[in-house]
Amino acid sequence: MRAIMQDSESNRLTIGEAEEPDPAYGELLIEVKATALNRADLLQKRGLYPPPPGASPILGLEMAGTVLEGAGPWQPGDRVMALLPGGGYSERVRIPAAMAMAIPHSLSYAQGAGIPEVFLTAYLNLFRLGGLQAGQSVLVHAGASGVGTAAIQLAKSVGCYVIATAGSAEKLDACLRLGADEAIDYKEGPFLPAVLDYTAGRGVDVIMDFVGASYWDQNVSALALDGKLILIGLLGGAKVKELNLSQLIARRLQIIGTSLRRLSPERKEALSAEFAERFLPQLASGVIYPVIDSEWDWSRAEEAHAYMESNRNIGKIILTVS
C-alpha cells in the first residue's frame, strides 16, 4: 500500500510503499480517507518523539475512514474515526474494534480526522485528570491550537469560565468565537496579571499547558486553592531553574504530567468510549465541532508540516488521501 514515508537522507516526506496491515482477531481494517497533523508528528520526524514499542513507524496519530473488514459492532462500509499509536499517513490501518468511534453523519471525513487526538486529549486533561466541573474556571494555553479549540468548547459546554491565551489578534478572536470568556495575548506581556484580574484574585481551578518551564512561575501563581496544573507539552523547556515547592503545599496544588500517546490500548479504548457517549451527540448536532484550519492533499505533507511549523494555523491541519 502507499504511505507517506520519510526519506532517510533528506528527511523529507514523500509517498512511498509500506507493508500492508494484517488485522488480528477483534481488529478492523480501515481505508483511510483523511488524517491530521499533530505537533508530535513534527517531533517524531526530527527523531525527538519515538513511537511506543510495537507501533507503526509511519507518522499519524489519528484518522477517519471506511471499514473494509469488520469486527464487533462494526460492518464494512461504516464510517469511523480513531486514535492511532502511529500509521495514520497511510492508505490503510488496523485498529482494535473498541477504539473506533462513529463519524456523525453531519461531518465529513476531513472533519472526522480532526476529532480524535485533540478532543480526547482535551477530555482526558480537563475531566479525567483535571476533574473540571460546572461553575469552575480553566486557563487554556494555546487556545487557537487544535487541542485548545477543543478544550474551550468542551469546558464551555459544561458551564465553565474559560480564559484562553493566544499570540495574535486573529487567534484571540477565534478563541472568543468558540466561547472563551476572556482571551489574553501572551506576546504583549505576562498573562498572570490578567488571569488574576479576571478571577478577582482567586486564580483558576485548572490550567492546561503545552509550554512547561517558561510558564512555570506564572502558572503556579495563577492557580486557585486546590488548583491543578495539567502539563501536556514542553515547548518552553523541561527544566525549571528554581523550584519553590512551598506554594504547592500551602495552597494544596497538584501538578499532573500526561501523554495521551503513552496510555495503554485498554485505557485509550475506555477513554474513546466514554468521550463518545458523552460528547458525540453534541458533535453530531453541531453544538461543538472540530475547527479545521486547512486541508492538504497528502502528496503535500511536507508543505503541510512546514505550515504547522510556522504556527499560523487556527485549529487542525488535515491531510486527505487521494
Long-range contacts (C-beta under 8 A, 24 or more apart in sequence): 1-90, 1-91, 1-92, 2-90, 2-91, 3-58, 3-87, 3-89, 3-90, 3-91, 4-58, 4-59, 4-60, 4-89, 4-90, 4-298, 4-301, 4-319, 5-58, 6-45, 6-59, 11-45, 12-302, 13-45, 13-59, 13-89, 13-301, 13-302, 13-305, 14-302, 15-298, 15-299, 18-58, 18-90, 20-92, 21-87, 21-90, 21-92, 21-93, 21-94, 22-94, 23-69, 23-71, 23-94, 24-94, 25-71, 26-71, 26-72, 26-96, 26-97, 26-98, 27-71, 27-94, 27-95, 27-96, 27-97, 28-67, 28-68, 28-69, 28-70, 28-71, 28-74, 28-80, 28-94, 28-95, 28-96, 28-97, 28-100, 29-67, 29-68, 29-69, 29-92, 29-93, 29-94, 30-63, 30-65, 30-66, 30-67, 30-68, 30-80, 30-82, 30-92, 30-93, 30-94, 30-95, 31-65, 31-66, 31-67, 31-68, 31-91, 31-92, 32-63, 32-64, 32-65, 32-88, 32-90, 32-91, 32-92, 32-93, 32-321, 33-63, 33-64, 33-65, 33-66, 33-109, 33-110, 33-113, 33-320, 33-321, 34-63, 34-64, 34-65, 34-109, 34-110, 34-112, 34-113, 34-295, 34-318, 34-319, 34-320, 34-321, 35-60, 35-62, 35-63, 35-64, 35-88, 35-89, 35-113, 35-298, 35-318, 35-319, 35-321, 36-62, 36-88, 36-113, 36-114, 36-117, 36-146, 36-316, 36-317, 36-318, 36-319, 37-304, 37-305, 37-308, 37-316, 37-317, 37-318, 37-319, 38-62, 38-117, 38-146, 39-210, 39-233, 39-235, 39-308, 40-261, 41-305, 42-305, 42-308, 42-309, 45-305, 51-85, 51-86, 52-85, 52-261, 52-262, 54-85, 55-85, 55-86, 55-87, 56-84, 56-85, 56-86, 56-87, 56-90, 56-93, 57-86, 58-86, 58-87, 58-88, 58-89, 58-90, 59-86, 59-88, 59-89, 60-84, 60-86, 60-87, 60-88, 60-89, 60-90, 61-85, 61-86, 61-88, 61-116, 61-117, 61-261, 62-88, 62-113, 62-115, 62-116, 62-117, 63-88, 63-93, 63-113, 63-116, 64-103, 64-109, 64-110, 64-111, 64-112, 64-113, 64-115, 65-93, 65-109, 67-100, 68-92, 70-97, 71-97, 72-97, 72-98, 73-97, 74-100, 78-102, 79-103, 79-109, 79-112, 81-112, 81-113, 81-115, 81-116, 82-116, 82-272, 83-116, 83-117, 83-120, 83-260, 83-268, 83-272, 85-261, 85-265, 89-298, 89-301, 89-319, 91-321, 96-265, 96-269, 98-269, 98-272, 98-273, 99-265, 99-268, 99-269, 99-272, 100-272, 101-272, 101-275, 101-276, 101-280, 102-276, 102-280, 104-280, 104-283, 104-284, 105-284, 106-284, 106-285, 106-286, 107-283, 107-284, 107-289, 107-290, 109-320, 110-292, 110-295, 110-318, 110-320, 111-289, 111-290, 111-292, 112-290, 113-316, 113-318, 113-319, 114-146, 114-290, 114-291, 114-292, 114-315, 114-316, 114-318, 115-283, 115-290, 116-272, 117-146, 117-147, 117-260, 118-146, 118-147, 118-149, 118-150, 118-290, 118-316, 119-150, 119-154, 119-275, 119-279, 119-290, 120-260, 120-268, 120-271, 120-272, 120-275, 121-147, 121-150, 121-232, 121-260, 122-147, 122-150, 122-151, 122-154, 122-208, 123-154, 123-271, 123-274, 123-275, 123-278, 123-279, 124-258, 124-260, 124-271, 125-151, 125-208, 125-230, 125-232, 125-258, 126-151, 126-154, 126-155, 126-206, 126-208, 126-230, 127-154, 128-271, 129-228, 129-230, 129-256, 129-258, 130-205, 130-206, 130-208, 130-228, 130-230, 130-256, 131-206, 131-228, 132-158, 132-160, 132-205, 132-206, 133-158, 133-160, 134-158, 134-159, 134-160, 135-159, 135-160, 135-161, 136-160, 136-161, 136-205, 136-206, 137-161, 137-162, 137-163, 137-199, 137-202, 137-204, 137-205, 137-206, 137-224, 138-162, 138-163, 138-204, 138-205, 138-206, 138-207, 138-208, 139-163, 139-164, 139-165, 139-191, 139-195, 139-204, 139-206, 139-207, 139-208, 139-219, 139-222, 140-164, 140-165, 140-175, 140-180, 140-208, 141-165, 141-186, 141-207, 141-208, 141-209, 141-210, 141-211, 141-215, 142-166, 142-210, 142-211, 143-171, 143-174, 143-175, 143-178, 143-180, 143-183, 144-171, 144-172, 144-174, 144-175, 144-314, 144-315, 145-210, 145-313, 145-315, 146-291, 146-315, 146-316, 147-208, 147-210, 147-232, 148-175, 148-208, 149-174, 149-175, 149-178, 149-290, 149-291, 149-314, 149-315, 150-288, 150-290, 150-291, 151-208, 152-178, 152-179, 152-180, 153-178, 153-179, 153-288, 153-289, 154-279, 154-288, 156-180, 157-279, 157-282, 157-287, 157-288, 161-199, 163-194, 163-195, 163-198, 163-199, 163-204, 165-191, 167-311, 170-314, 171-314, 174-291, 174-314, 174-315, 178-291, 190-218, 191-218, 191-222, 192-218, 192-221, 192-222, 195-222, 196-221, 196-222, 199-224, 203-227, 206-230, 208-232, 209-233, 210-235, 211-235, 211-236, 212-236, 212-237, 212-238, 213-237, 213-238, 213-239, 213-240, 216-240, 216-243, 220-247, 220-248, 220-253, 221-247, 223-251, 223-253, 224-251, 225-251, 225-252, 226-251, 226-252, 226-253, 226-254, 227-251, 227-253, 227-254, 228-253, 228-254, 228-255, 228-256, 229-253, 229-254, 229-255, 229-256, 230-256, 230-258, 231-255, 231-256, 231-257, 231-258, 232-257, 232-258, 232-259, 232-260, 290-315, 290-316, 291-315, 291-316, 292-316, 292-318, 293-317, 294-318, 295-319, 295-320, 296-320, 297-322, 298-322
